[in-house]
Amino acid sequence: MSYLTGRPSRDLIIAARQQETREWWENHRVNFEVFISQRVLDEAGEGNVYFAEARLSAVRDLPILDLSFDVFELTDHLVRTGTVPKEYPDDAVHISVAAVHGIDFLLTWNFKHLNNAIRKTGIEKQVRAFGYECPIICTPEELTKE
């Protein structure tokens, strides 16, 4: 969310990700049903008040997916098995919400804990072992029809 509404960065990589995110939001989002979880809303509301309001405003009309018992069971499984580092349980929540609710894609720029080949392989394996289909974890740049 911060890439969508944040102050333009001087870091070239971050600036490019901000631009890709904004372009996806403006031009490609209409091709998908977009959902959000309460955890994403909580994260969006943290930090600088001005930017938090901008993030919350951007997602105000999106349907909110429940953080159900099944979500927390899968989250616990992902953390307990080391699939997602125990220091980052919210990453497991994002995966679990998408999997439990049958969401096709999980958009993220988090290459450290979510969107890298080694992590994704383990995530997919553990989500399937728990009885769910794993969402495709990708960046906005990867999720276009062009």
N, CA and C atoms as a LAMMPS dump frame, in Angstrom:
ITEM: TIMESTEP
0
ITEM: NUMBER OF ATOMS
438
ITEM: BOX BOUNDS ff ff ff
-5.0000000000000000e+02 5.0000000000000000e+02
-5.0000000000000000e+02 5.0000000000000000e+02
-5.0000000000000000e+02 5.0000000000000000e+02
ITEM: ATOMS id mol type element x y z
1 1 1 N 0.807 -1.192 0
2 1 2 C 0 0 0
3 1 3 C 0.857 1.267 0
4 2 1 N 2.002 1.199 0.66
5 2 2 C 2.817 2.408 0.738
6 2 3 C 3.355 2.813 -0.631
7 3 1 N 3.553 1.835 -1.511
8 3 2 C 4.027 2.185 -2.848
9 3 3 C 2.947 2.913 -3.649
10 4 1 N 1.701 2.667 -3.318
11 4 2 C 0.598 3.31 -4.038
12 4 3 C 0.452 4.778 -3.649
13 5 1 N 0.605 5.067 -2.38
14 5 2 C 0.267 6.405 -1.898
15 5 3 C 1.436 7.174 -1.291
16 6 1 N 2.597 6.546 -1.203
17 6 2 C 3.722 7.169 -0.519
18 6 3 C 4.369 8.295 -1.302
19 7 1 N 5.185 9.043 -0.586
20 7 2 C 5.976 10.122 -1.187
21 7 3 C 6.94 9.499 -2.191
22 8 1 N 7.084 10.067 -3.381
23 8 2 C 8.006 9.504 -4.378
24 8 3 C 9.42 9.355 -3.802
25 9 1 N 9.994 8.207 -4.034
26 9 2 C 11.309 7.905 -3.488
27 9 3 C 12.417 8.35 -4.434
28 10 1 N 13.571 8.648 -3.856
29 10 2 C 14.764 8.942 -4.657
30 10 3 C 15.499 7.663 -5.023
31 11 1 N 15.217 6.584 -4.289
32 11 2 C 15.804 5.281 -4.593
33 11 3 C 15.177 4.786 -5.896
34 12 1 N 16.002 4.497 -6.884
35 12 2 C 15.479 4.146 -8.212
36 12 3 C 14.615 2.888 -8.2
37 13 1 N 15 1.895 -7.438
38 13 2 C 14.213 0.653 -7.394
39 13 3 C 12.858 0.907 -6.746
40 14 1 N 12.866 1.598 -5.626
41 14 2 C 11.601 1.9 -4.952
42 14 3 C 10.731 2.797 -5.824
43 15 1 N 11.326 3.783 -6.463
44 15 2 C 10.563 4.672 -7.348
45 15 3 C 9.921 3.889 -8.493
46 16 1 N 10.647 2.936 -9.044
47 16 2 C 10.084 2.113 -10.124
48 16 3 C 8.925 1.269 -9.607
49 17 1 N 9.062 0.718 -8.423
50 17 2 C 7.973 -0.082 -7.841
51 17 3 C 6.764 0.798 -7.533
52 18 1 N 7.009 2.003 -7.076
53 18 2 C 5.901 2.927 -6.846
54 18 3 C 5.158 3.206 -8.15
55 19 1 N 5.907 3.459 -9.196
56 19 2 C 5.299 3.746 -10.492
57 19 3 C 4.522 2.54 -11.016
58 20 1 N 5.101 1.351 -10.935
59 20 2 C 4.412 0.131 -11.377
60 20 3 C 3.121 -0.075 -10.599
61 21 1 N 3.182 0.154 -9.293
62 21 2 C 1.999 -0.019 -8.449
63 21 3 C 0.907 0.964 -8.844
64 22 1 N 1.268 2.21 -9.033
65 22 2 C 0.282 3.227 -9.417
66 22 3 C -0.328 2.932 -10.785
67 23 1 N 0.509 2.521 -11.723
68 23 2 C -0.003 2.186 -13.052
69 23 3 C -0.946 0.99 -12.993
70 24 1 N -0.589 -0.035 -12.205
71 24 2 C -1.466 -1.199 -12.078
72 24 3 C -2.791 -0.753 -11.467
73 25 1 N -2.738 0.023 -10.414
74 25 2 C -3.946 0.468 -9.711
75 25 3 C -4.852 1.264 -10.638
76 26 1 N -4.26 2.117 -11.465
77 26 2 C -5.036 2.975 -12.357
78 26 3 C -5.506 2.263 -13.621
79 27 1 N -4.704 1.336 -14.161
80 27 2 C -4.982 0.771 -15.478
81 27 3 C -5.381 -0.7 -15.505
82 28 1 N -5.006 -1.47 -14.51
83 28 2 C -5.235 -2.914 -14.574
84 28 3 C -6.143 -3.442 -13.474
85 29 1 N -6.296 -2.695 -12.421
86 29 2 C -7.121 -3.144 -11.302
87 29 3 C -8.543 -3.459 -11.749
88 30 1 N -9.036 -2.734 -12.737
89 30 2 C -10.414 -2.936 -13.201
90 30 3 C -10.626 -4.326 -13.799
91 31 1 N -9.545 -5.022 -14.145
92 31 2 C -9.657 -6.359 -14.721
93 31 3 C -9.783 -7.456 -13.672
94 32 1 N -9.783 -7.084 -12.406
95 32 2 C -9.777 -8.056 -11.318
96 32 3 C -10.753 -7.636 -10.229
97 33 1 N -11.23 -8.631 -9.483
98 33 2 C -11.94 -8.347 -8.246
99 33 3 C -10.855 -8.194 -7.192
100 34 1 N -10.804 -7.063 -6.548
101 34 2 C -9.758 -6.778 -5.575
102 34 3 C -10.365 -6.81 -4.174
103 35 1 N -9.683 -7.516 -3.277
104 35 2 C -10.127 -7.654 -1.894
105 35 3 C -9.012 -7.204 -0.964
106 36 1 N -9.387 -7.002 0.272
107 36 2 C -8.43 -6.613 1.308
108 36 3 C -8.812 -7.348 2.584
109 37 1 N -7.868 -7.522 3.466
110 37 2 C -8.176 -8.125 4.762
111 37 3 C -8.092 -7.064 5.848
112 38 1 N -8.635 -7.4 6.997
113 38 2 C -8.554 -6.473 8.125
114 38 3 C -7.098 -6.218 8.506
115 39 1 N -6.247 -7.215 8.336
116 39 2 C -4.83 -7.023 8.683
117 39 3 C -4.189 -5.985 7.766
118 40 1 N -4.538 -6.008 6.473
119 40 2 C -4.019 -4.999 5.553
120 40 3 C -4.533 -3.617 5.965
121 41 1 N -5.795 -3.537 6.345
122 41 2 C -6.335 -2.256 6.817
123 41 3 C -5.585 -1.764 8.05
124 42 1 N -5.305 -2.686 8.962
125 42 2 C -4.555 -2.309 10.163
126 42 3 C -3.182 -1.767 9.779
127 43 1 N -2.492 -2.457 8.886
128 43 2 C -1.17 -2.012 8.442
129 43 3 C -1.26 -0.657 7.732
130 44 1 N -2.283 -0.497 6.915
131 44 2 C -2.45 0.757 6.169
132 44 3 C -2.648 1.938 7.11
133 45 1 N -3.247 1.697 8.261
134 45 2 C -3.516 2.759 9.205
135 45 3 C -2.354 3.11 10.121
136 46 1 N -1.252 2.4 10.004
137 46 2 C -0.09 2.645 10.864
138 46 3 C 0.82 3.721 10.281
139 47 1 N 1.643 4.305 11.128
140 47 2 C 2.656 5.251 10.677
141 47 3 C 2.146 6.675 10.57
142 48 1 N 2.795 7.428 9.727
143 48 2 C 2.491 8.834 9.498
144 48 3 C 0.998 9.012 9.219
145 49 1 N 0.358 9.891 9.961
146 49 2 C -1.089 10.081 9.871
147 49 3 C -1.524 10.487 8.463
148 50 1 N -0.798 11.384 7.832
149 50 2 C -1.147 11.843 6.49
150 50 3 C -1.122 10.685 5.488
151 51 1 N -0.042 9.907 5.499
152 51 2 C 0.075 8.81 4.542
153 51 3 C -0.855 7.648 4.904
154 52 1 N -1.096 7.456 6.201
155 52 2 C -2.053 6.424 6.619
156 52 3 C -3.439 6.745 6.07
157 53 1 N -3.847 7.992 6.166
158 53 2 C -5.158 8.397 5.637
159 53 3 C -5.222 8.189 4.13
160 54 1 N -4.138 8.497 3.43
161 54 2 C -4.109 8.293 1.976
162 54 3 C -4.242 6.801 1.638
163 55 1 N -3.55 5.953 2.399
164 55 2 C -3.643 4.506 2.153
165 55 3 C -5.056 4.004 2.425
166 56 1 N -5.615 4.407 3.551
167 56 2 C -6.973 3.969 3.904
168 56 3 C -7.997 4.481 2.904
169 57 1 N -7.818 5.686 2.431
170 57 2 C -8.718 6.236 1.427
171 57 3 C -8.663 5.435 0.125
172 58 1 N -7.484 4.99 -0.255
173 58 2 C -7.314 4.25 -1.508
174 58 3 C -8.055 2.916 -1.49
175 59 1 N -8.209 2.321 -0.307
176 59 2 C -8.827 0.992 -0.224
177 59 3 C -10.206 1.016 0.43
178 60 1 N -10.716 2.194 0.642
179 60 2 C -11.967 2.376 1.378
180 60 3 C -13.117 1.522 0.852
181 61 1 N -13.24 1.38 -0.442
182 61 2 C -14.397 0.689 -1.019
183 61 3 C -14.163 -0.791 -1.321
184 62 1 N -13.009 -1.321 -0.939
185 62 2 C -12.727 -2.723 -1.233
186 62 3 C -13.422 -3.643 -0.228
187 63 1 N -13.929 -4.779 -0.705
188 63 2 C -14.514 -5.751 0.215
189 63 3 C -13.437 -6.295 1.161
190 64 1 N -13.837 -6.513 2.418
191 64 2 C -12.909 -6.982 3.442
192 64 3 C -13.146 -8.472 3.689
193 65 1 N -12.066 -9.254 3.59
194 65 2 C -12.13 -10.692 3.845
195 65 3 C -11.945 -10.965 5.335
196 66 1 N -12.719 -11.915 5.848
197 66 2 C -12.683 -12.259 7.271
198 66 3 C -11.366 -12.893 7.682
199 67 1 N -10.984 -12.591 8.916
200 67 2 C -9.867 -13.283 9.559
201 67 3 C -10.49 -14.384 10.414
202 68 1 N -10.837 -15.472 9.767
203 68 2 C -11.569 -16.554 10.406
204 68 3 C -10.64 -17.494 11.175
205 69 1 N -11.246 -18.417 11.888
206 69 2 C -10.491 -19.45 12.598
207 69 3 C -9.602 -20.219 11.632
208 70 1 N -10.129 -20.539 10.445
209 70 2 C -9.341 -21.264 9.441
210 70 3 C -8.112 -20.469 9.01
211 71 1 N -8.261 -19.156 8.897
212 71 2 C -7.13 -18.296 8.547
213 71 3 C -6.059 -18.406 9.623
214 72 1 N -6.463 -18.345 10.881
215 72 2 C -5.487 -18.406 11.966
216 72 3 C -4.857 -19.787 12.1
217 73 1 N -5.613 -20.827 11.793
218 73 2 C -5.025 -22.179 11.804
219 73 3 C -3.936 -22.311 10.744
220 74 1 N -4.215 -21.863 9.529
221 74 2 C -3.224 -21.933 8.466
222 74 3 C -2.038 -21.023 8.778
223 75 1 N -2.301 -19.855 9.314
224 75 2 C -1.223 -18.936 9.706
225 75 3 C -0.295 -19.615 10.704
226 76 1 N -0.876 -20.223 11.704
227 76 2 C -0.084 -20.932 12.724
228 76 3 C 0.75 -22.041 12.087
229 77 1 N 0.155 -22.772 11.165
230 77 2 C 0.859 -23.85 10.471
231 77 3 C 2.055 -23.297 9.684
232 78 1 N 1.855 -22.217 8.968
233 78 2 C 2.94 -21.635 8.161
234 78 3 C 4.092 -21.146 9.035
235 79 1 N 3.769 -20.59 10.182
236 79 2 C 4.811 -20.106 11.094
237 79 3 C 5.473 -21.286 11.813
238 80 1 N 4.665 -22.218 12.3
239 80 2 C 5.184 -23.371 13.046
240 80 3 C 6.133 -24.219 12.213
241 81 1 N 5.849 -24.343 10.915
242 81 2 C 6.702 -25.148 10.041
243 81 3 C 7.915 -24.379 9.532
244 82 1 N 8.01 -23.096 9.879
245 82 2 C 9.129 -22.283 9.42
246 82 3 C 8.985 -21.819 7.98
247 83 1 N 7.84 -22.064 7.4
248 83 2 C 7.589 -21.636 6.023
249 83 3 C 7.65 -20.117 5.923
250 84 1 N 7.104 -19.461 6.92
251 84 2 C 7.195 -18.011 7.066
252 84 3 C 7.918 -17.777 8.394
253 85 1 N 8.922 -16.915 8.408
254 85 2 C 9.658 -16.689 9.657
255 85 3 C 8.744 -16.235 10.796
256 86 1 N 8.975 -16.781 11.972
257 86 2 C 8.131 -16.456 13.126
258 86 3 C 8.15 -14.972 13.465
259 87 1 N 9.191 -14.266 13.043
260 87 2 C 9.273 -12.83 13.287
261 87 3 C 8.332 -12.026 12.393
262 88 1 N 7.751 -12.679 11.38
263 88 2 C 6.883 -11.987 10.418
264 88 3 C 5.544 -12.704 10.253
265 89 1 N 4.807 -12.889 11.345
266 89 2 C 3.543 -13.632 11.25
267 89 3 C 2.513 -12.963 10.354
268 90 1 N 2.58 -11.641 10.198
269 90 2 C 1.614 -10.971 9.325
270 90 3 C 1.748 -11.429 7.876
271 91 1 N 2.968 -11.792 7.462
272 91 2 C 3.145 -12.327 6.109
273 91 3 C 2.353 -13.628 5.962
274 92 1 N 2.368 -14.446 7.009
275 92 2 C 1.595 -15.69 6.989
276 92 3 C 0.096 -15.4 6.978
277 93 1 N -0.319 -14.345 7.663
278 93 2 C -1.74 -13.96 7.661
279 93 3 C -2.18 -13.603 6.242
280 94 1 N -1.364 -12.836 5.532
281 94 2 C -1.736 -12.435 4.171
282 94 3 C -1.915 -13.659 3.272
283 95 1 N -0.989 -14.593 3.362
284 95 2 C -1.084 -15.824 2.571
285 95 3 C -2.341 -16.592 2.959
286 96 1 N -2.558 -16.742 4.249
287 96 2 C -3.674 -17.546 4.748
288 96 3 C -5.021 -16.959 4.368
289 97 1 N -5.167 -15.664 4.48
290 97 2 C -6.438 -15.019 4.09
291 97 3 C -6.73 -15.319 2.63
292 98 1 N -5.721 -15.137 1.782
293 98 2 C -5.926 -15.378 0.349
294 98 3 C -6.253 -16.839 0.076
295 99 1 N -5.531 -17.751 0.71
296 99 2 C -5.758 -19.186 0.461
297 99 3 C -7.126 -19.63 0.96
298 100 1 N -7.469 -19.287 2.187
299 100 2 C -8.735 -19.723 2.781
300 100 3 C -9.93 -19.165 2.008
301 101 1 N -9.808 -17.963 1.5
302 101 2 C -10.914 -17.34 0.766
303 101 3 C -10.878 -17.635 -0.739
304 102 1 N -9.934 -18.468 -1.182
305 102 2 C -9.884 -18.859 -2.586
306 102 3 C -9.49 -17.732 -3.529
307 103 1 N -8.658 -16.834 -3.064
308 103 2 C -8.2 -15.713 -3.881
309 103 3 C -7.117 -16.209 -4.835
310 104 1 N -7.183 -15.792 -6.082
311 104 2 C -6.252 -16.282 -7.101
312 104 3 C -4.849 -15.692 -6.995
313 105 1 N -4.754 -14.406 -6.657
314 105 2 C -3.462 -13.721 -6.667
315 105 3 C -3.255 -12.962 -5.36
316 106 1 N -2.029 -12.97 -4.885
317 106 2 C -1.626 -12.173 -3.732
318 106 3 C -0.537 -11.234 -4.213
319 107 1 N -0.872 -9.946 -4.29
320 107 2 C 0.086 -8.96 -4.789
321 107 3 C 1.001 -8.491 -3.668
322 108 1 N 2.287 -8.489 -3.95
323 108 2 C 3.258 -8.043 -2.959
324 108 3 C 4.576 -7.678 -3.618
325 109 1 N 5.272 -6.753 -2.983
326 109 2 C 6.65 -6.442 -3.361
327 109 3 C 7.6 -7.033 -2.326
328 110 1 N 7.105 -7.868 -1.451
329 110 2 C 7.912 -8.464 -0.391
330 110 3 C 8.678 -9.66 -0.951
331 111 1 N 9.884 -9.406 -1.409
332 111 2 C 10.706 -10.467 -1.988
333 111 3 C 11.456 -11.261 -0.918
334 112 1 N 11.531 -10.723 0.27
335 112 2 C 12.291 -11.392 1.323
336 112 3 C 11.543 -12.59 1.905
337 113 1 N 10.268 -12.407 2.228
338 113 2 C 9.523 -13.471 2.912
339 113 3 C 8.407 -14.097 2.097
340 114 1 N 8.042 -13.488 0.979
341 114 2 C 6.901 -14.001 0.23
342 114 3 C 7.212 -14.31 -1.229
343 115 1 N 7.685 -13.33 -1.939
344 115 2 C 7.743 -13.418 -3.392
345 115 3 C 9.165 -13.706 -3.901
346 116 1 N 9.688 -14.839 -3.481
347 116 2 C 10.94 -15.308 -4.075
348 116 3 C 10.818 -16.801 -4.296
349 117 1 N 11.589 -17.321 -5.206
350 117 2 C 11.415 -18.704 -5.672
351 117 3 C 11.493 -19.714 -4.53
352 118 1 N 12.433 -19.548 -3.642
353 118 2 C 12.595 -20.521 -2.559
354 118 3 C 11.421 -20.452 -1.599
355 119 1 N 11.069 -19.263 -1.165
356 119 2 C 9.937 -19.107 -0.24
357 119 3 C 8.625 -19.566 -0.88
358 120 1 N 8.382 -19.164 -2.126
359 120 2 C 7.111 -19.509 -2.778
360 120 3 C 6.932 -21.016 -2.897
361 121 1 N 7.998 -21.72 -3.193
362 121 2 C 7.908 -23.176 -3.311
363 121 3 C 7.452 -23.784 -1.989
364 122 1 N 8.065 -23.358 -0.898
365 122 2 C 7.676 -23.858 0.418
366 122 3 C 6.273 -23.442 0.812
367 123 1 N 5.922 -22.208 0.513
368 123 2 C 4.58 -21.711 0.829
369 123 3 C 3.534 -22.538 0.09
370 124 1 N 3.733 -22.735 -1.211
371 124 2 C 2.773 -23.509 -2.005
372 124 3 C 2.621 -24.918 -1.452
373 125 1 N 3.721 -25.543 -1.125
374 125 2 C 3.699 -26.909 -0.594
375 125 3 C 2.92 -26.985 0.718
376 126 1 N 3.192 -26.071 1.624
377 126 2 C 2.533 -26.108 2.934
378 126 3 C 1.057 -25.717 2.86
379 127 1 N 0.718 -24.778 2.009
380 127 2 C -0.692 -24.402 1.861
381 127 3 C -1.48 -25.583 1.292
382 128 1 N -0.925 -26.248 0.289
383 128 2 C -1.593 -27.433 -0.281
384 128 3 C -1.689 -28.554 0.747
385 129 1 N -0.642 -28.757 1.522
386 129 2 C -0.658 -29.802 2.553
387 129 3 C -1.755 -29.546 3.582
388 130 1 N -2.108 -28.295 3.76
389 130 2 C -3.154 -27.929 4.712
390 130 3 C -4.537 -27.956 4.069
391 131 1 N -4.602 -28.281 2.767
392 131 2 C -5.889 -28.471 2.105
393 131 3 C -6.412 -27.302 1.305
394 132 1 N -5.576 -26.326 1.02
395 132 2 C -6.008 -25.167 0.253
396 132 3 C -5.164 -25.013 -1.002
397 133 1 N -5.718 -24.291 -1.973
398 133 2 C -4.937 -23.879 -3.134
399 133 3 C -4.181 -22.62 -2.743
400 134 1 N -2.948 -22.554 -3.128
401 134 2 C -2.144 -21.381 -2.812
402 134 3 C -2.391 -20.297 -3.862
403 135 1 N -2.565 -19.058 -3.418
404 135 2 C -2.679 -17.987 -4.407
405 135 3 C -1.351 -17.83 -5.147
406 136 1 N -1.411 -17.312 -6.333
407 136 2 C -0.182 -16.968 -7.056
408 136 3 C 0.351 -15.694 -6.417
409 137 1 N 1.559 -15.778 -5.912
410 137 2 C 2.189 -14.641 -5.252
411 137 3 C 3.006 -13.904 -6.299
412 138 1 N 2.663 -12.631 -6.53
413 138 2 C 3.322 -11.892 -7.609
414 138 3 C 3.283 -10.392 -7.335
415 139 1 N 4.001 -9.656 -8.145
416 139 2 C 4.001 -8.193 -8.07
417 139 3 C 2.91 -7.649 -8.983
418 140 1 N 2.524 -6.397 -8.786
419 140 2 C 1.577 -5.785 -9.737
420 140 3 C 2.095 -5.841 -11.169
421 141 1 N 3.391 -5.664 -11.337
422 141 2 C 3.991 -5.697 -12.662
423 141 3 C 3.737 -7.031 -13.37
424 142 1 N 3.717 -8.112 -12.606
425 142 2 C 3.498 -9.437 -13.191
426 142 3 C 2.027 -9.709 -13.478
427 143 1 N 1.14 -8.926 -12.914
428 143 2 C -0.29 -9.187 -13.027
429 143 3 C -0.95 -8.175 -13.961
430 144 1 N -0.61 -8.286 -15.223
431 144 2 C -1.244 -7.457 -16.246
432 144 3 C -1.64 -8.367 -17.4
433 145 1 N -2.527 -7.886 -18.222
434 145 2 C -2.969 -8.666 -19.377
435 145 3 C -2.173 -8.321 -20.618
436 146 1 N -1.137 -7.523 -20.479
437 146 2 C -0.349 -7.111 -21.636
438 146 3 C 0.828 -8.023 -21.837
